Amino acid sequence: MSLKNKVALVTGASSGMGRAICLALAENGAKIVSCDLRAEANPSGYETDREIATADLVIKNGGEAIFQRVDISDAGQCESAFSTAISKFGRVDIVVNCAGYWEPFRDFVDEDDVLWGKMAAVNTLGTARISRLAIRQFLKQEVDPAWGSRGRIVNISSCAAGIAFPGEVAYSATKASVNHMTRAGAMDHAKDSININCVSPGVVATGMARQNIENKDIFALMERSTPWPRIGTAGDIAGVVLFLCLPPSQWMTGQVLAVDGGMTLGVPP
Ligand SMILES: NC(=O)c1ccc[n+]([C@@H]2O[C@H](COP(=O)([O-])OP(=O)(O)OC[C@H]3O[C@@H](n4cnc5c(N)ncnc54)[C@H](O)[C@@H]3O)[C@@H](O)[C@H]2O)c1
């Protein structure tokens, strides 16, 4: 229970990776503020217990959690999420920026400003906004010497941020901004003992990816470009996020860890 008495605010927490991250953090003692557009899991998800909301599942497993309705593209709702977390649990120690927006593949020429606006509002501005609120809160708290930090942020980007995947220029560009805000933000706040790291997933079986996984041609391309013999699960990502929140990773900051079955290594055989 290395995260006992820690409070973790997770966005995109109702489904997929965000949900698995909440469960992993709670299993290690963290109290959870589960933030999402809605409490219900994405109906296309692969969770077998989708009918139970994340916060309820944490409580059922013996942990503490609340649900907070938040659209991270809305500044007021993000501020409310932090004030609710403080009034309920008194502090926030860990923030995981997992909420993300994706739209089906299309060529660059067919993208428009509306699409770019939505991607930027959620993936870039939403992640930056939640991170700033987190840092402001962390700065009001002391460094925990046993944990090694004043607070931790873990962002979720995408392997498409580092390599060009066909048909998702706007998504890739906004996820690349998440990678770089990880590095640049970590540089500013290392002096404050605030760790900012990022996990960059490959193809992971979640509701967001289901239509690609079920499309024979797209899935064949994804399998071909993933050297490991299977695609990822939400648990593969949650395990690495958990590591980035535990004491042994306290001297890591500004890192973008690919968790992608080798997708970004190079040309597969
Ligand atoms: N599934 C993949 O293959 C894959 C690959 C690389 C990166 N990602 C990224 O992983 C993250 C998690 O996605 P997932 O695959 O678990 O999908 P998911 O659909 O299972 O979960 C995403 C959750 O984010 C929530 N969300 C979306 N927009 C939001 C907003 N504006 N405010 C608050 N919550 C919002 C959704 O309601 C949903 O519950 C995303 O950032 C996504 O871009 C996914």
The ligand as a Gaussian input file, in Angstrom:
#p B3LYP/6-31G(d) Opt

LIG

0 1
 N       -6.819000       2.740000     -27.394000
 C       -5.710000       2.997000     -28.069000
 O       -5.294000       2.209000     -28.942000
 C       -4.923000       4.250000     -27.764000
 C       -3.644000       4.351000     -28.309000
 C       -2.867000       5.452000     -27.999000
 C       -3.340000       6.429000     -27.145000
 N       -4.612000       6.323000     -26.628000
 C       -5.037000       7.366000     -25.680000
 O       -5.339000       6.740000     -24.443000
 C       -6.234000       7.557000     -23.689000
 C       -7.354000       6.700000     -23.125000
 O       -8.164000       6.229000     -24.176000
 P       -8.803000       4.762000     -24.165000
 O       -8.206000       4.038000     -25.296000
 O       -8.735000       4.191000     -22.814000
 O      -10.297000       5.092000     -24.616000
 P      -11.713000       4.965000     -23.871000
 O      -12.737000       5.432000     -24.839000
 O      -11.869000       3.620000     -23.274000
 O      -11.576000       6.011000     -22.668000
 C      -11.471000       7.383000     -22.895000
 C      -12.287000       8.077000     -21.806000
 O      -12.034000       9.484000     -21.897000
 C      -13.258000      10.157000     -21.694000
 N      -13.192000      11.484000     -22.308000
 C      -13.160000      11.787000     -23.628000
 N      -13.148000      13.120000     -23.786000
 C      -13.175000      13.671000     -22.551000
 C      -13.209000      14.992000     -22.075000
 N      -13.237000      16.040000     -22.908000
 N      -13.229000      15.209000     -20.733000
 C      -13.237000      14.148000     -19.876000
 N      -13.226000      12.869000     -20.267000
 C      -13.206000      12.629000     -21.599000
 C      -14.291000       9.251000     -22.362000
 O      -15.614000       9.533000     -21.907000
 C      -13.797000       7.870000     -21.991000
 O      -14.359000       7.393000     -20.783000
 C       -6.678000       8.653000     -24.641000
 O       -5.959000       9.834000     -24.343000
 C       -6.291000       8.123000     -26.012000
 O       -6.075000       9.159000     -26.929000
 C       -5.410000       5.264000     -26.927000

